[in-house]
Amino acid sequence: MHRLGHRTMTPGMVTDMCRDEDAPMQAEHFFLYGEERLSFRLVRRGTVRGNMRISVTPQGEIIVTADASTPLETVENALQHRGRWLLETKAYFRSQQAHALPHRFVGGETHFYLGRRHQLCIVDENGGKHVRLLRGKLVIPSRYPWSEELAVVTSRTEEIRRRLEAWYRQRAEEVLPQYFERMLPLVPWAARPPLRLVRMKARWGSCTPQGVVLLNPDLVRAPRHCIEYVILHELCHLREHRHSPFFWQLLTQVCPDWQARRAELDSKAEIWLGKKAPS
């Protein structure tokens, strides 16, 4: 499964930014870095001894994953060593969130499709009721004329929101299966698994124990290379359901630059979606 975003630094290996099937032990801690008091969540898992994963969520939470035998002192030393990176990453996410303004569904507002910016252009619906993508603009018809009256503004905004979301859903149903088909030849172990589009609050994609690949239709807002990464991520779960070292080896084989693609997906999710990304 692929969640909506972490930025990760891992000593010695790649990271699992999603929840494994096993239920890990978790505890809240903090450490001092200079004059900064930084809290972190320590997750204990049955990983190979010596492997430690440090990540920062878009909400600024520091998460450390380590096996049960790793002393807390070792964890704190690793955090001290990466203190500057942690502060810079938290500041980076704060700056990204500052630009992730909630959508108001008004003319001139920016929305994304396949990673590209498009401005909303609200027109009278006498020219047709269908949303169109025209020369960098998303042209959306409305039966409500522009007005400052609250009731009209509310109705107009809701109408534009519904029509735009319907358009995104339609595009997702057309585009995402095409990308899915293109990625299948890269994973010989995947014998054309079922694909479903499912709106998920905290994931871009998932793979069920029954081998059904689920994709979030909102993924159609992301760039093509990020869509490909999510699909390949889920297809690798058909061979290895957990995020084990073998899983990351498989992903590296089929998508060598997956870390860069994931970093972009995680860092820009809130901008593409026009809302706060779930943790």
C-alpha positions, 0 to 999 in steps of 0.5 A: 500500500502507498500512503499519502506521504512521508519524506524519509532518510534511511541509514543503510537501506530503503524505508517502509513508509507504510504499516506492515501487517504485524502490529508494532509497539509504539512510544512517544519520546523527545530529544534535544538538538541544540535549543530545539526540543524535538518529539518523535514516535518510536515504532518497534518492529521485528526487522533485521537487527541494525536497520533503522528508518527515520522519516518525517510526515508532511504534518511534521511528525518524526517517526523512527522504526527500529527493531526491539533490540535497538537501545533507545540511546542508539536511536537518539544518537542517530537522531542527533546525527540527522538533526539538521536534516530533520529541521530542514525537512520539517521546515520544507513541509511547512513551506509546502503546506503554506501554498496548499490552499483549500480549493474555493472553486472560483474562476482563475483558481489552479487545479492539477491534471497529470501534474500540470497546472490548469486554471478554472474558467467559469462560463455560462452553460448555454455553451454546453454542460461538459467540462473541457480542457482547453489550452491550459484551462479547465472550462466549467459551465455553470447555470448560475450567473456571477453574484455576490448573494451568499445563496447564489455563491454557495449554489454556484460553488457546489455546482462547480465542485460537483462537475469538476469532481465528476470530470476528474473521476471520468478522466481517472476511469479512462487514464489510470487503466491505460497506465496500469496496462502499460506497467504490466509488462514490467512485472512478469509475476503479475498475470493481469490482476483486477484493478479497481478505482477506490477513493481513499483518505490516506492512500494513493494505492493498495493491494488486497490479500486477494490480489486486487489492485486499488488506485485512488482516482485522485492519483490522476492529478499527479504527474505520469511518472508518479502514477507509474510509481504507485502502480508498480509499487502495488504490482510488486505487492502481488509478489511480496505483500509486506514491505520486506527487503525483498519487496524493495529489491523488486521495486528497485528492479522495475523502477530504479528511481522510485525514491525520487518519484515517491519524494515528489509524490509525498512533498507535493500531494497537498498542492496537487489535491488542493487540501491537506493530505492525510497523515 
